[in-house]
Structure formats: structure tokens, C-alpha cells
Amino acid sequence: MAADPNRLGAEIGFLSILHTWSSNLLSHYHLHCVVPGAGLSADRRRWIPTSHPLFLVPIPTLRTLFREKFLDGLRHLYRMAISNHRITAFDGEHVSFRWRDYAHGGKQRVMPLDAVEFLRRFFLHVLPRGFVRIRRYGLLSNRFRKQLLPLARTLLAAQGREPLPLPPNCELWHCPRCGNAMRVVQRFTAAQLYLAGFDPS
């Protein structure tokens, strides 16, 4: 749709992360997406920004297409997991785990469930073999991003476009408990996080 000359007329890219649950393991299917506000021209010599400040392509058209794709995707299963650190107790018959109650200010609570119900909720999120949570498309795809991201940066610089400034107070992370500045002690690659079974919740 974005490549259509009657719309944006550019090759775009984005990454998406699938979430299937809320923190209490109930169904809450949604995607988190990052989409640049522009794309590469067909000859890859220009960086084409959107002409509208709020969207890349017309919202009604995108809404219809997304609904069709989403409903088609619901025919497939999902797979997710809960990390061990969220499980607080297990006596052979009951499981207790931590969850975040977003309906009440994001407070962390503990939910006890019998083991059968816990497994039922867990297996609601089992994906078929080979299905992946995080996908990247277009110029952000694994195949092209090493070549096309530097090109996009070069074309942006050639147009005199500067990176957006950081919002105030974003230079440092602060501990939510004591308020002191936090520092990075270790960095992980995407592959390291995947192999470690990192839980984003």
C-alpha cells in the first residue's frame, strides 16, 4: 500500500512485536509497532517523507486492510511463556504468580490458580512451531537493514534533516523507588535475549 505511487510511493519498513496476554495471563492480543514516517524511493536515491503529519497511508484504507489481515491471522495459534521469576508458589495443585493490575494503576498483585486453570491459560498462547513473535519488514528487515538503514540516514542528512531532540529529562533513567540515576551495567543483543528466554512483561 505504501509503495503505491498514488499514496506514499515509497518502500517503508517497520518492526512489530506480538503480545497475546495481559500480565495475569488472560487473553489480550495486540501488536506494538515501530514505523518510520517515510521510506525509500523505488530507485533508492531519495528519502520520501509522508505528506501528512499523522499517518503514512489513508486511515480508512489501512483500517480495512488491517482488519482483514488480523482476522485471517486469528486462525493460527500463538505461543508465549511466563518466566519462572513471576511464579511465587507451587504446591503440586496450585500455582501463584505475580501479575500487574493495569486497571488499578499498574499495581503488582499475586494470583493463585489451580494447576489445571494455570495450564489452560498458559496453553492459550502456544504458537505453532516456527512461528516467531518479532518480525521486521521492508528496510527494517534482517535481509536489508544493514544496507538500507545507512542509506536512509545518508539521504536524511543530505536533505538537511536532523534527528528529533530527546524530550526533557530523558537523558538518564531514574530508579522508580529511590529516584537516583540508573546506569547501564550490561547490554544484550537480540539473539542473547532470545536464547535466555527473556520475558518482556
VENPEWO-V281394 format. One record per residue. N is the residue number from 1. RES is the residue in one small letter. PHI is phi in whole degrees, 0 to 359 (none if undefined). PSI is psi in whole degrees, -180 to 180 (none if undefined). Layout:
N	RES	PHI	PSI
N	RES	PHI	PSI
//
This chain:
1	m	none	-44
2	a	293	-29
3	a	285	-14
4	d	299	123
5	p	300	-23
6	n	280	-6
7	r	243	-113
8	l	280	-38
9	g	70	40
10	a	212	156
11	e	273	113
12	i	260	178
13	g	211	157
14	f	199	163
15	l	237	148
16	s	224	145
17	i	237	124
18	l	274	128
19	h	242	136
20	t	244	-5
21	w	224	164
22	s	267	175
23	s	289	-10
24	n	264	15
25	l	71	13
26	l	277	160
27	s	295	129
28	h	204	79
29	y	279	124
30	h	197	164
31	l	242	144
32	h	252	126
33	c	232	146
34	v	240	121
35	v	230	121
36	p	298	152
37	g	273	32
38	a	189	-175
39	g	197	179
40	l	270	142
41	s	293	163
42	a	301	-34
43	d	273	-1
44	r	60	34
45	r	248	-8
46	r	225	151
47	w	256	114
48	i	258	111
49	p	277	158
50	t	292	148
51	s	276	-11
52	h	249	137
53	p	288	-14
54	l	248	-17
55	f	204	159
56	l	278	-43
57	v	229	162
58	p	303	132
59	i	299	-45
60	p	300	-40
61	t	294	-45
62	l	296	-40
63	r	299	-44
64	t	295	-46
65	l	295	-43
66	f	297	-43
67	r	300	-43
68	e	297	-45
69	k	294	-41
70	f	295	-46
71	l	296	-36
72	d	295	-39
73	g	292	-24
74	l	292	-13
75	r	286	-14
76	h	259	155
77	l	277	165
78	y	240	162
79	r	222	127
80	m	217	176
81	a	214	165
82	i	247	133
83	s	284	153
84	n	299	-31
85	h	293	-16
86	r	274	-14
87	i	274	120
88	t	262	-23
89	a	200	148
90	f	206	120
91	d	249	15
92	g	97	-24
93	e	234	-24
94	h	228	146
95	v	238	135
96	s	242	136
97	f	217	155
98	r	280	142
99	w	214	159
100	r	254	123
101	d	270	91
102	y	288	-18
103	a	286	-14
104	h	230	55
105	g	74	19
106	g	73	23
107	k	293	141
108	q	275	130
109	r	230	169
110	v	245	129
111	m	247	122
112	p	268	135
113	l	223	150
114	d	289	155
115	a	301	-36
116	v	295	-43
117	e	293	-38
118	f	300	-47
119	l	294	-37
120	r	300	-46
121	r	294	-41
122	f	299	-47
123	f	283	-6
124	l	297	-20
125	h	247	20
126	v	278	121
127	l	272	154
128	p	294	157
129	r	303	133
130	g	90	-9
131	f	279	132
132	v	245	150
133	r	283	-43
134	i	254	126
135	r	232	146
136	r	235	141
137	y	231	160
138	g	58	-134
139	l	289	-10
140	l	263	2
141	s	289	156
142	n	302	-35
143	r	290	-34
144	f	247	-18
145	r	294	-32
146	k	298	-34
147	q	272	-42
148	l	272	-28
149	l	295	-46
150	p	300	-36
151	l	296	-44
152	a	298	-40
153	r	296	-40
154	t	296	-44
155	l	294	-37
156	l	298	-47
157	a	296	-37
158	a	295	-26
159	q	271	3
160	g	74	21
161	r	271	131
162	e	259	151
163	p	299	149
164	l	296	139
165	p	291	152
166	l	290	144
167	p	298	158
168	p	300	147
169	n	68	21
170	c	255	-1
171	e	291	-32
172	l	237	148
173	w	270	144
174	h	238	142
175	c	295	130
176	p	291	-15
177	r	266	-53
178	c	259	-16
179	g	85	-5
180	n	287	155
181	a	294	139
182	m	259	155
183	r	230	152
184	v	283	123
185	v	253	-18
186	q	201	141
187	r	243	147
188	f	238	142
189	t	280	165
190	a	301	-39
191	a	295	-40
192	q	296	-41
193	l	295	-42
194	y	297	-46
195	l	291	-27
196	a	276	-2
197	g	65	42
198	f	300	133
199	d	258	110
200	p	287	-10
201	s	278	none
//
